[in-house]
């Protein structure tokens, strides 16, 4: 569990790095599984794979940009989401009753594109906007291979308008314009493989392009309090799995 100083740092800055949370065997299990999924050696829904904009639409590690909802469809990633060390940190930040909102695996192959500044919570139909993302470094994360950058303390300003168009190939996405914040305050998050950064769902963050010859793989698991509320259409509400603690009626 986190100490008081670490919790205070997270509340002030909106992010926290915990080193060496994943063991080498855990890392190797995830690395092998992602290859099996991408190359089609195990069942995983095709519609949850995203490709690099200019890459061939073939299942190859150098072509795939991201996998969505990994824990929903694969036991290895569900086991990762239930990692006791990760959940201990999340419990320190959210309390004892925890659900998994979702997860994403970022492959960031050599030449992989950037992701512009955004907040996570505006994409989620969850209130309050106080989820915790555990971003696990599956490879070493460096300035060269496209680490994440954050604006410390930006989570305390609430949700911002994602009013600027950002194209991912032929897919339209939105981002927060530079005029809405001070980019000079950004700091990089570099880590060794096995470390995990925890960040608030309202912190402004981006990632750079991968200008190295190596992949920069990362697994982001998004956690919320089991007391959170679903704000979308009732018929579209997912069945969020309980990771720790207990359920609450009329909550997520």
Secondary structure in CASP SS format (residue, H / E / C, confidence):
PFRMAT SS
TARGET T0000
AUTHOR 0000-0000-0000
METHOD secondary structure of the structure
MODEL  1
X C 1.00
X C 1.00
X C 1.00
X H 1.00
X H 1.00
X H 1.00
X H 1.00
X H 1.00
X H 1.00
X H 1.00
X H 1.00
X H 1.00
X H 1.00
X C 1.00
X E 1.00
X E 1.00
X E 1.00
X E 1.00
X C 1.00
X C 1.00
X C 1.00
X C 1.00
X C 1.00
X H 1.00
X H 1.00
X H 1.00
X H 1.00
X H 1.00
X H 1.00
X H 1.00
X H 1.00
X H 1.00
X H 1.00
X H 1.00
X H 1.00
X H 1.00
X H 1.00
X H 1.00
X C 1.00
X C 1.00
X C 1.00
X C 1.00
X C 1.00
X C 1.00
X C 1.00
X H 1.00
X H 1.00
X H 1.00
X E 1.00
X E 1.00
X E 1.00
X C 1.00
X C 1.00
X C 1.00
X C 1.00
X C 1.00
X C 1.00
X C 1.00
X C 1.00
X C 1.00
X C 1.00
X C 1.00
X C 1.00
X E 1.00
X E 1.00
X E 1.00
X E 1.00
X E 1.00
X C 1.00
X H 1.00
X H 1.00
X H 1.00
X H 1.00
X C 1.00
X H 1.00
X H 1.00
X H 1.00
X H 1.00
X H 1.00
X H 1.00
X H 1.00
X C 1.00
X C 1.00
X H 1.00
X H 1.00
X H 1.00
X H 1.00
X H 1.00
X H 1.00
X H 1.00
X H 1.00
X H 1.00
X H 1.00
X H 1.00
X C 1.00
X C 1.00
X C 1.00
X E 1.00
X E 1.00
X E 1.00
X E 1.00
X E 1.00
X E 1.00
X E 1.00
X E 1.00
X E 1.00
X C 1.00
X C 1.00
X C 1.00
X C 1.00
X C 1.00
X C 1.00
X C 1.00
X C 1.00
X E 1.00
X E 1.00
X E 1.00
X E 1.00
X C 1.00
X C 1.00
X H 1.00
X H 1.00
X H 1.00
X C 1.00
X C 1.00
X E 1.00
X E 1.00
X C 1.00
X C 1.00
X C 1.00
X C 1.00
X E 1.00
X E 1.00
X E 1.00
X E 1.00
X E 1.00
X E 1.00
X C 1.00
X C 1.00
X C 1.00
X E 1.00
X C 1.00
X C 1.00
X C 1.00
X C 1.00
X C 1.00
X C 1.00
X E 1.00
X E 1.00
X E 1.00
X E 1.00
X C 1.00
X C 1.00
X H 1.00
X H 1.00
X H 1.00
X H 1.00
X C 1.00
X C 1.00
X C 1.00
X C 1.00
X C 1.00
X C 1.00
X E 1.00
X E 1.00
X E 1.00
X E 1.00
X E 1.00
X C 1.00
X C 1.00
X E 1.00
X E 1.00
X E 1.00
X E 1.00
X E 1.00
X C 1.00
X C 1.00
X H 1.00
X H 1.00
X H 1.00
X C 1.00
X C 1.00
X H 1.00
X H 1.00
X H 1.00
X E 1.00
X E 1.00
X E 1.00
X E 1.00
X C 1.00
X E 1.00
X C 1.00
X C 1.00
X C 1.00
X C 1.00
X E 1.00
X E 1.00
X E 1.00
X E 1.00
X E 1.00
X C 1.00
X C 1.00
X C 1.00
X C 1.00
X E 1.00
X E 1.00
X E 1.00
X C 1.00
X C 1.00
X C 1.00
X C 1.00
X C 1.00
X C 1.00
X C 1.00
X C 1.00
X C 1.00
X C 1.00
X E 1.00
X E 1.00
X E 1.00
X E 1.00
X E 1.00
X E 1.00
X E 1.00
X E 1.00
X C 1.00
X C 1.00
X C 1.00
X E 1.00
X E 1.00
X C 1.00
X C 1.00
X C 1.00
X H 1.00
X H 1.00
X H 1.00
X C 1.00
X C 1.00
X C 1.00
X C 1.00
X C 1.00
X E 1.00
X E 1.00
X E 1.00
X C 1.00
X C 1.00
X C 1.00
X C 1.00
X C 1.00
X C 1.00
X C 1.00
X C 1.00
END
